[in-house]
């Protein structure tokens, strides 16, 4: 998408890196499907996610308001998201027993909500800062990296043994990251 919109020029290593990362994501999703661990619809949704993330990255890069800092954009996005969730909770949540709220406003529930809010605020602030510095193609690698980290966390936390497809996917994604970032390392060495 970045090439078609002339945001980037064609560079063989970066193009191969993007293809390798996408192939890793496909292997990860299809490998789970073949092993019976995922439903077909969920595998398709997983494959659509990187496309949606890439579209968002391209859109933000093209229409980033002049002079607006990443922190301002992350605050606006999180504020809009909070209002949206409140509205969904009010109108779709239904009756008292079906609302998307904690069952009881205990200290633990409140601490969890505050903790999640702080982590989201920090994460999105860093996410927008990274996009401002590195651009949409670099940032689009986050989806593939997150998927591989998820496999690693499943192993560490739930003792799930990675399959051969998981290992191939991880290798393809790692190769993709190295190839996409090769230009960055080369430019840094030249500078």
N, C-alpha and C positions, 0 to 999 in steps of 0.2 A: 504494500500500500504506500509506503514511504517513497518507493521508487516511482510508482505511477504518478504520485502527486508532486514529484520532483523535489522532495524534501531531502533525498539522498541520491547519490549517483550509484550506478551498478559497480559493485566491487565483489569479485569472485569469492573471496574468503568470507566476507560478511554474508553474502547470499547463501553460500554453502552452510554457514553457521546457523542461519535462520532455518534453512531446510532440515538440518540435523536436529535442531531443537524441536521442530514440529514433528519430525519422524519419531523422536523420543517420546513425545506426548501421545502420538498415535499408538506406538508400541505399548506404552503404559496402559492406555485405555482398552486397546484390543486384547492385550494380555490378560487383563482382569476379566474381560468378557468371555474369553475362551476358557478361563479357569472356573467360570461360573460364579465369581465373586461379585459381579455387578450386573444390573439389568441393562438391557440394550438402550433404553431411553436415557439412563444415567450416563452410559458411556458416550452417547451422542452429546449430551449436555456438557460433559467434561471436555469433549473435543471442541465444542463451540465456545467455551470460556476464553481460551487464548485469543480467538478472533474478536470477541467482545472487548477484551482488555486492550487489544491492539487498536481497535476503532476508537476507544476512549482516549488512548495515548495520542493518536494522530489528531483527534478533534481538539484536545487540550493544547497541543503544540500549535496547531493552526490558529486557534482562536484565543490564545492566552492574552488577556488584557494587558496592554502596555503599562509598564510601571507597577503592576500588581505583584506582590511578593508571594512565594509559595505558601507561607503561613496564612495569609489572608484567604487564599483559595481553599485551603484545607478547612479553615474555620467555616467558610461559607458552605462548603459541601457537607460537613458534619452537621451544621445547623439545619440545612435543608433535609438531610436524612433523618434527623431527630423529629422534625415537624411531620415528615411523611410517616414515620413509624407511629407517632402519636395519633395521627388521623386514621391510619389503618387499624390501630388498636381500638379506637373509638367506634369506627363504623363497621369493621369486619369482625372484631373481637367477640361480638355477641354479648351474651349475658354475663352475670357476675362470675360464673364458674369457668367461662371460656375465654376471658380476656387474656392477652399476652402479658400478664403481670406476675410478679412473684405471688405465691399462695399466701405468704405472710411477709410483712415488711420488717423482717428481723434485721439485726445488725449484720449477719452474714450475707443476707440478700442485698442489703444496701451497699456493703463493702464490695461485693462482687460487681454490682452495677457501676459503682464509682471506678473500680479497678478497670473494668472493661472499657469504660468511657475514656479514661486516661490513656490506656494502651492504644485505643483507636485514634485518639487525638495525636499522640506522638507518632504513630505509624503513618498516618496520612500526611502529617507535616513533613516527615522524612521522604515519603513517597513523592510528594509534589516537588520537594527540593531536588531529589534525584532526577526527576524529569526535567527540571529547569537546567540542570547541569549536564545531563548525559543524552537527553533526547528520547524520542519514542521507541526506537528500535532497541536500544539498550534496556529500557524499562520494560519492554514487552517480554523479556526473558524471565521476569518474576514468576509468571504462571508455571513455566516448566520447572523452575527451581523449587517452587512451592510443592509441586506434585512429587518430586523426588524426595524432598524433605518429609513429606507426608508418609512416604514408604519407609523412610528411615525411622520416623517416630513410631510407626506401627510396629516395627521390629523392636525398638527399644522399650516401648511402653506396653505393648500387647503381645510380645513374642511372636508376631507374625513373621514367618520366614519369607524373605524376598524370593520371587520366582526368577527363572532365567530371563523371562521377558522384562521383569523389573530391573535386572542388572544391565541388560542391553539398553533399555530406555535411559537409565542413569548414564551410561557411557555415551550414548548419542547426545543427551542434553549437555553433559560436560564438554564434549567436543564442540557442540554448537556455541557454548559460552566462550570457549577459547577462541574460536574462529571469529565470532562477532566482535570480540574485544581485542583482536589482534591489531586492528587499526589504532585503537586507543593506545596500546602499549608502544607501537611503532611511532606514533605522533609524540608521545611523551618522551621517548628516547631521543627523537630528533630535536625536541625543544630543549 
